[in-house]
Amino acid sequence: MFAAYAARFSQEHPLDGLELGDRPEPADLPDDWTVIDVRAASLNHHDLWTLRGVGITEQALPMILGCDAAGVDPQGNEVVIHSVIGATGHGVGPTERRSLLTERYQGTFAQRVAVPAWNVLPKPPALSFEEAACLPTAWLTAYRMLFGQAGVGPGDSVLVQGAGGGVATAAIALGAAAGLRIFVTSRDEAKRKRALDLGAEGAFPSGARLPHRMDAVLETVGAATWSHSIKSLRPGGTVVISGATSGQAPPSAELNRIFFLELKVVGSTMGSKEELASLLSFCATTGIRPLIDEALPLERAVEGFTRLAHGDVFGKIVFTVE
């Protein structure tokens, strides 16, 4: 079957390890696994990290990339895949170690993917395959950050650092729909304008002084924005971090400010199957849809990876599969 896969690792030039071509069909599966015919799969920064060798060993290569997918199960049902395999509260088994697709198991950038049957959820008819494929990683991460970890409610102010990425655009749309006051930062004026169109109340250059302190900050950028995130919080506020695309070692950890203002630093990783089901329902009933920057056939995966690596996206890049 045709697939996009990691053939080798490179820290400096991750796209050098990306190859397109034929890979074996899923085979020799446990009894509680199933094979999904992929119709659409979305691209995440996690796929670039995989090409750098993060979270995966050379022994696992070649590895089909892709965490997220929507498709059709063997009974003809339209479905969405939960990307977390293993111990998520209702794991595959008591000895299964938690991982994402592409870390231990072949991913979704292929015509077919094998997953535990427990990881398959019904796709709401209101969502297209392309829209549904955006939800299991970036949108689920944003959903958990906002509604599970940030401790905010309608009327509270939330700063989203780095408008444009998949998690950031999801947080803007979800937060605005839930009655939160969403503020964003970006170095790019065009991205700030698009964030306002998505429902943000205010959009500012990276590091700019904000109109007031925030109840919470959603942080995925890391080192480049960490100091600004901490300084933007009100006393007792919360910063929720789910990634560090600019690096994990900020010039200043701002420890004095954290303890003196009793700030909370909360980690957040993906979300549960139950949260994904809630997110699917939320999108179907409210009319919110993932912002898709571009949909490309899987055969043009190199184009999508190149745009993501250069930061030239606003929303999600989706690969369609015939």
C-alpha positions as CSV (number, residue, x, y, z in Angstrom):
1,M,0.0,0.0,0.0
2,F,1.1,3.6,-0.6
3,A,2.4,5.5,2.4
4,A,4.5,8.4,3.6
5,Y,7.1,7.1,6.1
6,A,10.3,7.9,8.0
7,A,13.2,6.0,6.5
8,R,15.9,7.7,8.6
9,F,16.5,10.4,11.2
10,S,18.1,13.9,10.9
11,Q,18.0,16.5,13.6
12,E,19.1,19.3,11.3
13,H,17.3,18.3,8.1
14,P,14.3,16.1,9.1
15,L,12.7,16.1,5.7
16,D,15.7,14.2,4.4
17,G,14.3,11.1,6.1
18,L,10.8,11.4,4.6
19,E,10.0,8.9,1.8
20,L,6.9,8.1,-0.2
21,G,6.3,4.6,-1.5
22,D,5.0,1.1,-1.0
23,R,4.8,-0.3,2.5
24,P,3.4,-3.7,3.8
25,E,-0.3,-4.1,4.5
26,P,-1.2,-4.4,8.2
27,A,-0.8,-8.1,9.2
28,D,-0.6,-10.5,12.1
29,L,-2.8,-8.4,14.3
30,P,-4.0,-9.2,17.8
31,D,-7.7,-10.3,18.0
32,D,-8.8,-7.0,19.5
33,W,-7.3,-4.9,16.7
34,T,-8.9,-3.7,13.4
35,V,-7.9,-2.2,10.1
36,I,-9.3,1.1,9.0
37,D,-9.3,2.3,5.4
38,V,-8.0,5.9,5.7
39,R,-9.8,8.6,3.9
40,A,-8.0,11.6,5.4
41,A,-5.1,12.2,7.8
42,S,-3.8,15.4,9.3
43,L,-0.2,16.6,9.8
44,N,1.2,17.5,13.2
45,H,4.5,18.8,14.5
46,H,4.8,15.4,16.1
47,D,5.5,14.0,12.6
48,L,8.5,16.4,12.2
49,W,9.8,15.4,15.6
50,T,9.6,11.7,14.6
51,L,11.8,12.5,11.5
52,R,14.3,14.0,14.0
53,G,14.3,10.7,16.0
54,V,12.3,12.0,19.0
55,G,10.2,9.4,20.8
56,I,11.3,6.6,18.4
57,T,14.3,4.3,18.0
58,E,16.1,3.4,14.8
59,Q,15.0,-0.2,15.3
60,A,11.4,0.9,14.6
61,L,12.3,2.2,11.2
62,P,10.9,2.4,8.6
63,M,7.9,4.0,10.3
64,I,4.7,5.2,8.6
65,L,4.1,8.7,9.9
66,G,0.8,10.2,11.0
67,C,-1.1,10.2,14.3
68,D,-4.6,11.3,13.1
69,A,-7.1,9.8,10.7
70,A,-10.7,9.4,9.8
71,G,-11.9,6.6,7.6
72,V,-14.1,3.5,7.2
73,D,-14.1,0.4,9.3
74,P,-14.5,-3.2,8.0
75,Q,-18.3,-2.9,8.5
76,G,-18.5,0.2,6.4
77,N,-18.9,2.7,9.3
78,E,-17.4,6.1,9.1
79,V,-15.0,6.5,12.0
80,V,-12.3,8.6,13.7
81,I,-9.2,7.1,15.4
82,H,-8.0,8.1,18.9
83,S,-4.3,8.4,18.5
84,V,-3.2,7.3,22.0
85,I,-2.5,3.6,22.2
86,G,-2.4,1.9,25.6
87,A,-2.8,3.1,29.2
88,T,-5.3,6.0,29.0
89,G,-7.6,4.9,31.8
90,H,-9.2,2.2,29.6
91,G,-6.1,0.9,28.0
92,V,-5.6,-2.0,25.5
93,G,-4.4,-4.1,28.4
94,P,-2.8,-3.8,31.8
95,T,0.7,-4.3,30.4
96,E,0.3,-1.9,27.5
97,R,2.6,1.2,27.8
98,R,1.1,4.5,26.6
99,S,2.3,5.7,23.2
100,L,1.1,7.6,20.2
101,L,0.8,6.1,16.8
102,T,4.2,6.3,15.0
103,E,6.2,5.8,18.3
104,R,5.7,2.0,18.5
105,Y,3.0,1.3,15.9
106,Q,2.7,2.3,12.2
107,G,0.8,5.5,11.6
108,T,-2.0,6.9,9.5
109,F,-0.3,8.4,6.4
110,A,-1.2,5.3,4.4
111,Q,-4.1,3.7,2.6
112,R,-4.8,1.5,5.7
113,V,-3.9,1.6,9.4
114,A,-4.2,-1.0,12.2
115,V,-5.4,0.1,15.6
116,P,-7.1,-1.4,18.7
117,A,-10.8,-1.6,18.1
118,W,-11.2,0.3,21.4
119,N,-9.5,3.3,19.7
120,V,-12.2,3.7,17.0
121,L,-15.0,6.2,17.5
122,P,-18.0,7.0,15.2
123,K,-17.5,10.0,13.0
124,P,-20.5,12.4,13.3
125,P,-22.2,12.7,9.8
126,A,-22.0,16.5,10.1
127,L,-18.2,16.4,9.9
128,S,-16.3,15.6,6.7
129,F,-13.4,13.1,6.7
130,E,-11.0,16.0,6.4
131,E,-12.5,17.9,9.3
132,A,-12.7,14.9,11.5
133,A,-9.1,14.0,10.8
134,C,-7.9,17.3,12.3
135,L,-9.4,16.5,15.8
136,P,-7.5,13.6,17.5
137,T,-4.2,15.4,18.2
138,A,-4.2,19.2,17.8
139,W,-7.8,19.9,18.5
140,L,-8.0,17.3,21.3
141,T,-4.9,18.8,22.9
142,A,-6.5,22.3,22.8
143,Y,-9.8,20.9,24.2
144,R,-8.1,19.3,27.2
145,M,-5.9,22.4,27.8
146,L,-8.8,24.7,27.9
147,F,-11.6,22.6,29.5
148,G,-9.6,20.1,31.6
149,Q,-6.4,21.8,32.7
150,A,-6.7,25.6,32.6
151,G,-9.5,25.9,35.2
152,V,-11.3,28.7,33.3
153,G,-14.9,29.4,32.5
154,P,-17.0,31.8,30.4
155,G,-15.8,35.4,30.7
156,D,-12.3,34.4,31.8
157,S,-9.3,35.7,29.8
158,V,-7.0,33.3,28.1
159,L,-3.8,34.1,26.1
160,V,-2.9,31.7,23.3
161,Q,0.8,32.0,22.3
162,G,1.8,31.6,18.7
163,A,-1.4,32.0,16.6
164,G,-1.3,29.9,13.4
165,G,-0.4,26.4,14.6
166,G,-3.0,23.6,14.8
167,V,-3.3,23.7,18.6
168,A,-3.5,27.5,18.7
169,T,-6.2,27.8,16.1
170,A,-8.2,25.1,17.8
171,A,-7.9,26.9,21.1
172,I,-9.1,30.2,19.6
173,A,-12.2,28.6,18.0
174,L,-13.1,26.4,20.9
175,G,-12.5,29.1,23.5
176,A,-14.5,31.7,21.7
177,A,-17.4,29.3,21.2
178,A,-17.4,28.5,25.0
179,G,-17.6,32.2,26.0
180,L,-13.9,32.7,26.9
181,R,-12.1,36.0,26.1
182,I,-9.3,34.8,23.9
183,F,-6.2,36.9,23.2
184,V,-3.4,35.7,20.9
185,T,0.2,36.6,19.9
186,S,2.1,36.2,16.7
187,R,5.0,37.7,14.9
188,D,3.0,37.6,11.7
189,E,0.5,40.4,11.1
190,A,-1.6,38.3,8.7
191,K,-1.9,35.5,11.3
192,R,-3.0,38.0,13.9
193,K,-5.8,39.2,11.6
194,R,-6.9,35.7,10.9
195,A,-7.0,34.9,14.6
196,L,-9.4,37.9,15.1
197,D,-11.5,36.4,12.3
198,L,-11.6,33.1,14.2
199,G,-13.0,34.8,17.3
200,A,-10.1,36.2,19.3
201,E,-10.9,39.4,21.1
202,G,-7.4,40.8,20.7
203,A,-4.2,39.9,18.7
204,F,-0.8,41.3,19.5
205,P,2.9,41.0,18.4
206,S,4.9,38.4,20.2
207,G,6.0,39.7,23.6
208,A,3.8,42.8,23.5
209,R,2.2,44.3,26.6
210,L,-1.4,43.1,26.9
211,P,-4.4,45.1,28.0
212,H,-4.7,43.2,31.3
213,R,-3.4,40.1,33.1
214,M,-4.7,36.8,31.9
215,D,-6.5,34.1,33.9
216,A,-4.6,31.4,31.9
217,V,-2.0,31.1,29.2
218,L,-1.9,28.2,26.7
219,E,1.8,27.6,25.9
220,T,3.0,25.4,23.0
221,V,5.9,27.6,21.8
222,G,8.3,27.1,24.7
223,A,11.6,28.9,25.2
224,A,10.7,31.9,22.9
225,T,7.5,32.9,24.7
226,W,7.9,31.4,28.2
227,S,8.9,34.6,30.0
228,H,6.1,36.5,28.4
229,S,3.6,33.8,29.3
230,I,4.5,33.9,33.0
231,K,4.6,37.8,33.1
232,S,1.1,37.9,31.4
233,L,-0.6,35.9,34.2
234,R,-2.7,37.4,37.0
235,P,-1.7,36.3,40.6
236,G,-2.9,32.7,41.0
237,G,-3.2,32.3,37.2
238,T,-2.4,29.1,35.3
239,V,-0.1,28.4,32.4
240,V,-0.8,25.2,30.6
241,I,2.0,23.8,28.5
242,S,1.6,21.0,25.9
243,G,4.7,21.6,23.8
244,A,7.9,23.5,23.2
245,T,8.4,23.9,19.5
246,S,11.0,26.7,20.0
247,G,13.0,24.7,22.6
248,Q,12.5,23.4,26.1
249,A,15.1,25.6,27.9
250,P,13.9,29.2,28.2
251,P,16.6,31.9,29.1
252,S,14.7,32.5,32.4
253,A,12.4,30.1,34.2
254,E,10.8,33.1,36.1
255,L,10.9,31.0,39.3
256,N,10.6,34.1,41.6
257,R,7.5,35.3,39.8
258,I,6.0,31.8,39.9
259,F,6.3,31.3,43.6
260,F,5.7,34.9,44.7
261,L,2.4,35.2,42.6
262,E,1.4,31.6,43.4
263,L,1.2,30.8,39.7
264,K,0.3,27.3,38.5
265,V,2.3,25.5,35.8
266,V,0.3,22.6,34.4
267,G,1.4,20.0,31.8
268,S,-1.1,18.6,29.3
269,T,-0.7,15.8,26.9
270,M,-3.3,14.9,24.3
271,G,-6.6,13.8,25.8
272,S,-8.7,10.7,26.6
273,K,-11.0,8.8,24.3
274,E,-13.9,10.2,26.3
275,E,-12.7,13.8,25.7
276,L,-12.3,13.1,22.0
277,A,-16.0,11.8,21.9
278,S,-17.0,15.1,23.7
279,L,-15.0,17.2,21.2
280,L,-16.6,15.4,18.2
281,S,-20.0,16.1,19.7
282,F,-19.1,19.7,20.5
283,C,-18.1,20.4,16.9
284,A,-21.1,18.6,15.4
285,T,-23.7,20.4,17.6
286,T,-22.1,23.9,17.6
287,G,-21.1,24.1,14.0
288,I,-17.5,24.7,14.8
289,R,-15.1,23.2,12.3
290,P,-11.4,22.8,12.2
291,L,-9.6,25.4,10.1
292,I,-7.9,23.6,7.3
293,D,-5.1,25.5,5.7
294,E,-4.8,23.1,2.8
295,A,-5.9,19.6,1.8
296,L,-3.4,17.7,-0.4
297,P,-3.4,14.2,-1.8
298,L,-1.0,11.9,0.2
299,E,1.2,11.7,-2.9
300,R,2.0,15.4,-2.3
301,A,3.0,14.9,1.4
302,V,6.4,16.4,0.9
303,E,4.8,19.8,0.1
304,G,2.8,19.7,3.3
305,F,5.7,18.7,5.5
306,T,7.8,21.5,3.9
307,R,5.2,24.1,4.6
308,L,4.9,22.9,8.3
309,A,8.7,22.9,8.7
310,H,8.9,26.5,7.5
311,G,6.0,27.7,9.7
312,D,4.0,28.6,6.6
313,V,0.6,27.4,7.9
314,F,-2.5,28.7,9.6
315,G,-4.6,25.8,10.7
316,K,-4.2,22.2,9.7
317,I,-2.7,20.5,6.6
318,V,-4.6,17.4,5.7
319,F,-3.7,14.6,3.4
320,T,-6.5,12.8,1.5
321,V,-6.2,9.2,0.6
322,E,-7.8,7.4,-2.3
